[in-house]
Amino acid sequence: QSALTQAASVSGTPGQSITIPCAGSGGDVGTYNLVSWYQQHPGTAPKLILYDVDKRPSGISDRFSGSKSGNTASLTISGLQPEDEADYYCCSYGGLPNFWLFGGGTKVTVL
Amino acid sequence: QVQLHESGPGLVKPSQTLSLTCSVSGASIGNGGYCWSWIRQHPGQGLGLVGYICYTTDAYYTPSLKGRATVSVDTSTSQFSLRLTSVTVADTAVYFCAGIQSNSFHHWGQGLLVTVSS
């Protein structure tokens, strides 16, 4: 199984909404509602912002939302803020033999 | 609050064995509610699962490592470890330990850069 596919970069202006797609296959995103998203600022560890497609861990802003349609999951950031500038990675459980697959990451730039 | 912290050498010679340890606090490492994993990030690239272990089950590894990786848990020290044998320059990466809960990586260590070089 190959990694999930994400756009290399997405940009937006403060206050705007942006959506980051994550394309998988029928063996991962399309089968399991076990998609998670991670935010990573430069030089720091990734941080979980969504799990089980659309659930937010405690303390995560409701400006972050998730959805899934077929083999593609999406992360939407509403009311874009300067601190949202980071890399975002999707991840899906895919069963044997790879278990969890990550996307290549999307760099979000706030213009 | 669950906290994880990686430790180990920052430099390993080619063909040698890389050994890393992750110390866990704020959660019982033997708790069936968690699995424990190692994830790595090659310089300037994305994330990739190395392997993971759940206390009550066997460890699982990404196939691309071709049997070079071993993940183990030591409940007496609340630590889990990664051994990666026969390393090459392609194993140079930041290694993160992470706690798995609800089928996602909820808790992360700060990461440890490991360079493979002679």
Interface residues (C-beta under 8 A of the other chain):
Chain A: A3 L34 S36 Y38 T44 A45 P46 K47 L48 Y51 D52 K55 P57 Y89 C91 Y93 P97 N98 F99 W100 L101 F102 G103 G104 G105
Chain B: Q45 G46 L47 G48 L49 Y52 Y60 T62 P63 F96 S102 N103 S104 F105 H106 W108 G109 Q110 G111
